């Protein structure tokens, strides 16, 4: 059934903010960035929208945890008294697209007239202030907001083997996928470099990006003084850049309301159908590390629901916290490596404001579709390759899409998932490498290797490679042979750690 204009959700305003104070004491906090971005979105829409917002949804932030939740503060600052106030529980990368889909449903059901969505992270300023406080207190420990976040302070089996934050975990997918795709290390890094070079070129031309200088594929994947290794095979220029102060926001309303307020038709961007599905929150309780069933369901279902194929996608944003994500996503939908997979610049160059990156991607996609009408695909990923949400935006109304819509396809993803191996935390004996990574210190020296292994009975277990085992570190990282699938033995090591020995 065709929707009336009162039930057709459109984006009418977008706003982005980069805050680069010389003095961190003068920088905006996360709430200030959200407020500034919302005001910019309001101005972009012609003004006068914020006070009438009856829905305000925020992406949670971690750089200023003492401010959470920010809903009341932000609502008061923009002069709104929305009936619906919401902040996500965690700053996951899929949060902005989830909030966009929810806003579209509120418009489509008649529950709301104006929905505002915003997020912001001032991690650069927060880190500068934390380092200054630590120095004043005589502490030699470097504060790390990502590792120190409340939801990551737990110590346990995974953490003892070096798996704490996303940069520790995503390389498990990178290395497993490389082996499954039959690539050599050099070929896999060349693909990552080609994708990231195009990201840097998009960012260089984007005034809203944080790093506006293009980088070559070679420089991106090659360790150097300015591009230290982080977690094998990723260098600094291959990982999300969280040291930013960025905010972004967008306003969703109905087509009828936009027309009543005189918004020009060529500035309206229509919200299409979306699809979400997720992996287990426990990254060791996944069926595999060379693909993601929930990612595949999210992407393919979104295309199907909008009645389009990849040939009809004019612009795309494939989430890019780490190379394995867009590399897996592009294989699902057939996106060529030659085509840019971003409109913002990627999380390295555009900026990686924790869970709010996709708000910037939404804003840039709206601007792109206004300038070059067509169809845009936005794919978001969050957690530890956990959360997936895909949506399509268009410069013209798609009559195949109706609202409110069902976007949860978890049952389908669960049905597509293979058996999850049992976890044996105490195993010693022969095993085979399922995937692995090596973690590096700030001087670029190995500090620990992590092996995810399978026992002869098919169970999954972890083993450590100590930094002094130079031969094993070299085997894992020099690319001369493929470590995934190789045999070895797990032996009792120092303390509670079990160590990997090559067969």
LINDA-V616518 format. One line per field, one symbol per residue. ss: DSSP state (a for helix, b for strand, c for the rest). phi: phi as a letter, one per 40 degrees, with the letter a starting at -180 (. if undefined). A space follows every 50 residues. Layout:
ss: ???
phi: ???
This chain:
ss: ccccaaacbbbbbbbbbbcccccaaacccaaaaaaaaaaaaaaaccccca aaccbbbbccccccaaacccaaaaaaaccccccbbbbcccccccaaaaaa aaaaaaaaaccccbbbbbbbbbaaaaaaaaaaaaaaccccccccaaaaca aaccccaaaacccccaaaaaaaaaaaaaaaccccaaaaaaaaaaaaaaaa aaaaccccccccccccaaaaaccbccbcbbbccbbaaabcccccbbbbbb bbbbaaaaaaccccaaacbbbbbbbbbbccccccccccccccaaaaaaaa aaaaaccccaaaccbbbbcccbaaaaaaaaaaaccccccccccccaaaaa cccaaaaaaaaaaaaaaaaaacccbbbbbbbbccccbbbbbbbbcccccc cccccccbcaaaaaaaccccccbcccccbbbbbbbbbbbbcccccbbbbb bbbbbccccbbbbbbccccaaaaaaaacccccccccbbbbbbcccccbbb bbc
phi: .cccdcbccbcbababbbbbccbdccccccccccccccccccccchggcc cbcbabbbcdbbcbdcccccdcccdcccgbbccbbabccbccccdccdcc cccccccccgcbbbbbbaaabbcccccccccccccccgcccccbccccdd cbccbadccccgbbbdcccdcccdcccdcccgccdccccccdccccccdc cccccbccccbbacbcdccccccadcbccbadcccdcbbdcccbbbbaaa bbacdccccdcgccdcbcbccccbababcdccccbbcabbabdccccdcc ccccccgbbcccccaabbdbdaddccccccccbgcccccdbabbhgccbc hbcfcbdccccdcccccccccbdibbbbbbbagbfbbbabbbbbcbcccc bbbcbcbcbcdcccccccccccbbcbcbhcabccaaabcbcccgcdbabb bcbbcdcgcbababbcccccccdcdcbcgcacccgccabbbcbcgccbbc bcc
